[in-house]
Amino acid sequence: MNHPSSSEHLLSRFVAYRVAVEAAALVHRVATQWRGAGALADQARRAACSVALNLAEGNGHPPGSAVRRRYQRIALGSALELEAALDIATVSALGDAELLANAREVAGRSAALCAGLCRRR
């Protein structure tokens, strides 16, 4: 039986997952600048990680299964939470505006992809 050598190989073509990982990397980078907003930075980091982790875990279940859809809905909720955290950071002028805008754009793309997964039947 042929088994892939790593989980990276299994997820390499899963666009929603790749975008979620990109968003997590950007959030980790930008949140280091949020002086005086440690709780918000922690929440944003955890939400960003939750998107990628739930997409990956759900992808291990059969397509169309209730369990897979459950993980996709959880990922969507975390993606929306991440967008909210980035909106709060933006209106609070936390950190570099350009970095925040980039993180917001990628997080929005991640949320849109998660929403698309949740709409599929």
N, C-alpha and C positions, 0 to 999 in steps of 0.2 A: 504494500500500500504506500502511495506517495503522500508524504505530509510536507507542508510548507515548513521552511526552516525557522521562520520567526513570525511573530504577530504583525510586525511591520508589513510583511508581504501580504498577509491577509487583509489588511486595512489600506494598503497603498492606493487602491482605486476607489475607495469610498470617499467621495468628494466632501460630504457633510462632515465627516470625521477630520479630514485634512484641514478644512477651514476652521473647525473648532480648535484644533491644536495650534493653528496660526494665531487665532484670537487669544488663546491662553498665553502664548509666548508674548504677545504684545501687551496684554494686561499685566503680566508679571513685570515687564519692563517699565511700563508707565506708572504702575501703582507704587513703585519705590519712591516716587517723587511726591506722594500725597502726605506731606508733613502735617501732623495734627489730625489725620483722618485714618488712623490705623485700623479701626473697625471696618470702615468702608473698603479699604484696600484688602483686608483679609476676606471680606464677604465677596468682593469682586474676583479675587483669585480662586476662592472655593467654587464659585458659580462657573467660572471659566473651565476649571478642571472637571466639574460635574458634567458639563456638556459633552466633552470628549469621552470621558469614562463611561457615561451612560450610552452613548452611541456605540461605542466599542462593545460593551457588554450585551446590548440588545442585538448587535450584529451576529452574536454567537447563537442566536435562536432562529428557528425556521422563519423564512419570509412569510409575512402575513399572519404570524401567530400573535395571540393576545399578549404574550410575554414580551415579544419584540416591540409591539406597539406601545406597551407600558413604558419601556425604557426610552422610546422615542419621545413620548409625552413628557417624561421627566426631563429629558435633555432640552426640550422646547421651553419648559418652565425655567430651567437654569439659564438658558440663552436669553430669555426675556429679563430675568433678574440681572444678568450681566449688563444688558443694555441700560437698564435703569441705573445701575451703579455708575456706569460711564457717563450717563446724562447728569447725575448728581455731581460727579467729579468735574464735569465741564462747566456747569452753572456755578459751581463753587470755585472755579478757576484754580483747580489743583493740578499742578504740573504743567508740562509743555503742551500748549494748545494743539500743535501740529501732531504730536504723538497721540494725544487724546482723540483727535479727529480720525486718525488712521485706525486706532483701536476700535472706535465706535463704528466705523465703516465695516471692518471685518466682523465685528460682533453682530452687526445687523445682517450681514450676509449669512452668518452662521445661523441666526434665528430664522431667517427666511428659508434656509435649507431644511432646518428642523420642522418648520411649519409644513413644508412640502411633504416631508416624510409622514407627518401625522395625517395629512389629507388623503394619502394613498389608501386604497382599499384592495 
